[in-house]
Amino acid sequence: MREYIDNFGQILNVKKVAALYSILYNAVWQNRKKMSKNRVDVIVIGAGPAGVSAAVTLARAGKEVLLVDRSDNAGDKNVFGGCIYAKQTAEIFPSFWETAPVERSVTENRIYMLTDYDSTMFAHRYSSKGSYKAFTVLRSRWDRWCVEQAKKEGVYFAPKTLVKELLIDNGKILGIKTQYENFYSDIIIAADGVNSLIAKQAGLRKNFKDSDVTLNVKEVIKIPRERLEDRFNLDENDGCACKIIGGPLKNMFAMGFLYTNSDSISIGLGVSLDELKKHNLKPYELLDELKEHPSISPLIKDGEVLEYSAHMIPEGRYDSIPKVYDNRIMLAGDAAGFVDNLHFEGTNLAMLSGKLAAETAVFAIDKGDFSASTLSLYYKKLKDSIILKDLKTHNNTIPFLKHNINTITSLYPELACEFFDMLHSADEIPKRTKYRKFLSKVIKSGGIQKSLPLGMFALEKCLKK
Ligand SMILES: Cc1cc2nc3c(=O)[nH]c(=O)nc-3n(C[C@H](O)[C@H](O)[C@H](O)COP(=O)(O)OP(=O)(O)OC[C@H]3O[C@@H](n4cnc5c(N)ncnc54)[C@H](O)[C@@H]3O)c2cc1C
């Protein structure tokens, strides 16, 4: 067997260093069953949040688990906004903020509504008082830390290992074929992200349709720590998360984001793939326009761009969710389409689904039955969790928002800016005349009439079980 002695971060050649290998192997695995004939209880494909969470849960239950990832270092190529959410992360890594490479604890959330030149910004600030909601992180550092924790729990980790296909014999999934060699297990958890080759080969999913994914672009911009804290009015270690609508993104199903890291800013946007094609838009040009907007450019002024990246996200519609289990296989995280795009939640659903898939695998292994009927427990767990509850609630929201996108991303920012402009301009026009003019504009533009159905729709979705 090619040697994945990853607890030492090395790949060793067994012929040359057989003796050393034997010592290392026994030291690491002395209390555990051997990974004989490249066989483990469960193979987890993909070391993102879903895969790590699954692997750790399995190792803690005493199962042998191989976690494989194509990257040289976990997280090297993984892209997100972003912030991770404390609740689901702490279920896997309790009190992780004490040792993990988190950037800042999010204590302020802002929503920017942009017109072409102006903006209205709403902000909500809270004091954490030791109970954290979310943290900004950089995936390259964060994912690497998570994998290190998984290895400490006894997970075999194979980096630089591209899974080429599932090994299937007579319809039975036996394991995986990598560019090096084959591995075998009773159960596969596919956590290989939005493009999941494995889900497609298993016949669980086809490619997502253009209308079911957004293309996201992002830059990390270096800003000295003190300057960043002054600009955002932040205490040390506190952070700010911003959502941005309108401006260069008006009249399209698109949203911008901005997160403060320790000494950098992550800024980017996501646009529905069908919108990009329809309007023949280039996402990087939109990002450049966003960065030049008069309300955004002062936030990133004099910064040095450290990194560019692009990535797809499933739009997270309940109706687009594929079958997520079959004989000997389960899908977790983005591979299954578990993203709440409206609330910028993905890592939390990935971690939770990874955990639920792993719990199901433990049940199946103890029962000695890896059939679809046993693994259907996974779907039951998903249905009882926030994952399917929330995605079901939002199912019609995305088409509804798309239908009303001009109102939300163009009319509302304009009216909000005009309202505050009217409120704060001291000039020779009598206030009564101003208010009348504004109200008549609101009525003529249909602002109120359009707000009512939007409000009713949102209320109805929240109240409906
Ligand atoms: C721009 C952007 C902003 C986002 N912002 C946020 C945010 O602020 N908060 C949030 O919670 N979520 C955010 N998300 C969503 C979030 O990033 C995803 O939902 C989450 O990363 C999904 O985790 P995952 O483990 O399912 O997949 P991924 O994180 O994509 O991990 C998949 C892993 O599988 C590996 N892999 C893939 N194919 C193979 C193969 N064939 N062989 C071996 N390995 C393979 C990859 O290398 C990767 O490590 C954002 C996403 C994007 C793109």
The ligand as an SDF file (V2000), in Angstrom:
LIG
                    3D

 53 58  0  0  0  0  0  0  0  0999 V2000
  -17.6830   33.2510   -2.4380 C   0  0  0  0  0  0  0  0  0  0  0  0
  -18.3460   32.3920   -1.4000 C   0  0  0  0  0  0  0  0  0  0  0  0
  -18.7200   32.9540   -0.1960 C   0  0  0  0  0  0  0  0  0  0  0  0
  -19.2760   32.1450    0.8050 C   0  0  0  0  0  0  0  0  0  0  0  0
  -19.5010   32.7020    2.0260 N   0  0  0  0  0  0  0  0  0  0  0  0
  -19.9100   31.9070    3.0300 C   0  0  0  0  0  0  0  0  0  0  0  0
  -19.9780   32.4180    4.3630 C   0  0  0  0  0  0  0  0  0  0  0  0
  -19.6390   33.5640    4.6390 O   0  0  0  0  0  0  0  0  0  0  0  0
  -20.4060   31.5870    5.3480 N   0  0  0  0  0  0  0  0  0  0  0  0
  -20.7430   30.2940    5.0890 C   0  0  0  0  0  0  0  0  0  0  0  0
  -21.1150   29.5790    6.0290 O   0  0  0  0  0  0  0  0  0  0  0  0
  -20.6890   29.7860    3.8360 N   0  0  0  0  0  0  0  0  0  0  0  0
  -20.2630   30.5470    2.8060 C   0  0  0  0  0  0  0  0  0  0  0  0
  -20.1430   30.0190    1.5540 N   0  0  0  0  0  0  0  0  0  0  0  0
  -20.5710   28.6380    1.3080 C   0  0  0  0  0  0  0  0  0  0  0  0
  -19.5530   27.6520    1.8630 C   0  0  0  0  0  0  0  0  0  0  0  0
  -18.2570   27.9880    1.4410 O   0  0  0  0  0  0  0  0  0  0  0  0
  -19.8750   26.2320    1.4000 C   0  0  0  0  0  0  0  0  0  0  0  0
  -21.2290   25.9710    1.6190 O   0  0  0  0  0  0  0  0  0  0  0  0
  -19.0350   25.2190    2.1870 C   0  0  0  0  0  0  0  0  0  0  0  0
  -17.6600   25.4330    1.9560 O   0  0  0  0  0  0  0  0  0  0  0  0
  -19.4010   23.8010    1.7680 C   0  0  0  0  0  0  0  0  0  0  0  0
  -18.5410   22.9030    2.4180 O   0  0  0  0  0  0  0  0  0  0  0  0
  -18.2600   21.4710    1.7810 P   0  0  0  0  0  0  0  0  0  0  0  0
  -17.3730   20.7660    2.7380 O   0  0  0  0  0  0  0  0  0  0  0  0
  -19.5360   20.8290    1.3950 O   0  0  0  0  0  0  0  0  0  0  0  0
  -17.5050   21.7410    0.4010 O   0  0  0  0  0  0  0  0  0  0  0  0
  -16.1340   22.4850    0.0940 P   0  0  0  0  0  0  0  0  0  0  0  0
  -15.7940   23.4690    1.1370 O   0  0  0  0  0  0  0  0  0  0  0  0
  -16.2440   22.9510   -1.3120 O   0  0  0  0  0  0  0  0  0  0  0  0
  -15.0450   21.3000    0.1830 O   0  0  0  0  0  0  0  0  0  0  0  0
  -14.9980   20.2780   -0.7860 C   0  0  0  0  0  0  0  0  0  0  0  0
  -13.6230   19.6070   -0.6860 C   0  0  0  0  0  0  0  0  0  0  0  0
  -13.6160   18.4750   -1.5680 O   0  0  0  0  0  0  0  0  0  0  0  0
  -12.3590   18.4180   -2.2190 C   0  0  0  0  0  0  0  0  0  0  0  0
  -12.5790   17.6700   -3.4690 N   0  0  0  0  0  0  0  0  0  0  0  0
  -13.4390   17.9790   -4.4700 C   0  0  0  0  0  0  0  0  0  0  0  0
  -13.4050   17.0410   -5.4250 N   0  0  0  0  0  0  0  0  0  0  0  0
  -12.5060   16.1140   -5.0200 C   0  0  0  0  0  0  0  0  0  0  0  0
  -12.0230   14.8820   -5.5750 C   0  0  0  0  0  0  0  0  0  0  0  0
  -12.4860   14.4090   -6.7520 N   0  0  0  0  0  0  0  0  0  0  0  0
  -11.0800   14.1830   -4.9060 N   0  0  0  0  0  0  0  0  0  0  0  0
  -10.6140   14.6330   -3.7160 C   0  0  0  0  0  0  0  0  0  0  0  0
  -11.0320   15.7790   -3.1310 N   0  0  0  0  0  0  0  0  0  0  0  0
  -11.9670   16.5060   -3.7740 C   0  0  0  0  0  0  0  0  0  0  0  0
  -11.9690   19.8840   -2.4180 C   0  0  0  0  0  0  0  0  0  0  0  0
  -10.5590   20.0330   -2.5660 O   0  0  0  0  0  0  0  0  0  0  0  0
  -12.4800   20.5200   -1.1190 C   0  0  0  0  0  0  0  0  0  0  0  0
  -11.5080   20.5490   -0.1110 O   0  0  0  0  0  0  0  0  0  0  0  0
  -19.5580   30.7890    0.5440 C   0  0  0  0  0  0  0  0  0  0  0  0
  -19.2070   30.2290   -0.6820 C   0  0  0  0  0  0  0  0  0  0  0  0
  -18.5770   31.0020   -1.6430 C   0  0  0  0  0  0  0  0  0  0  0  0
  -18.1600   30.3680   -2.9470 C   0  0  0  0  0  0  0  0  0  0  0  0
  1  2  1  0
  2  3  1  0
  2 52  2  0
  3  4  2  0
  4  5  1  0
  4 50  1  0
  5  6  2  0
  6  7  1  0
  6 13  1  0
  7  8  2  0
  7  9  1  0
  9 10  1  0
 10 11  2  0
 10 12  1  0
 12 13  2  0
 13 14  1  0
 14 15  1  0
 14 50  1  0
 15 16  1  0
 16 17  1  0
 16 18  1  0
 18 19  1  0
 18 20  1  0
 20 21  1  0
 20 22  1  0
 22 23  1  0
 23 24  1  0
 24 25  2  0
 24 26  1  0
 24 27  1  0
 27 28  1  0
 28 29  2  0
 28 30  1  0
 28 31  1  0
 31 32  1  0
 32 33  1  0
 33 34  1  0
 33 48  1  0
 34 35  1  0
 35 36  1  0
 35 46  1  0
 36 37  1  0
 36 45  1  0
 37 38  2  0
 38 39  1  0
 39 40  1  0
 39 45  2  0
 40 41  1  0
 40 42  2  0
 42 43  1  0
 43 44  2  0
 44 45  1  0
 46 47  1  0
 46 48  1  0
 48 49  1  0
 50 51  2  0
 51 52  1  0
 52 53  1  0
M  END
$$$$
